[in-house]
Amino acid sequence: MRGKKVAELLGRRIRALRKSKGLTQEQLGAACGVNYKFVGGIERGEENPSLFILQKISEGLGMEVIELFRFHHEESDPDKLKKMITDIIKDEKSDRLQLILEIVKAIK
């Protein structure tokens, strides 16, 4: 389920960014060298794009790849956000938790 949720969030984010730039799926596809139907599949959370494709999409949108993963627009309630974070990391092993902690420290 987590993978599906990330795919859906990523797709919605790409769609929102594309629309904010005034681009159609066809235009974005042409700008990044992928079929517009594939762009549509990504936006619907049906396709699993490679990092290479995500890089091309970000370039087509004129931004860094990391911007595709800024899902903060999805939720604004701090309690819900904390629960979402807890749910994501609850089953992680200590080495992964350490990495997550370092990422959080770097963001802070």
Protein Blocks (a to p, Z undefined) as FASTA:
>chain_A
ZZmmmmmmmmmmmmmmmmmnopafklmmmmnopafklmmmmmnopaccdfklmmmmmmmn
opafklmmmmklmpccfklmmmmmmmmmmmpcfklmmmmmmmmmmmZZ
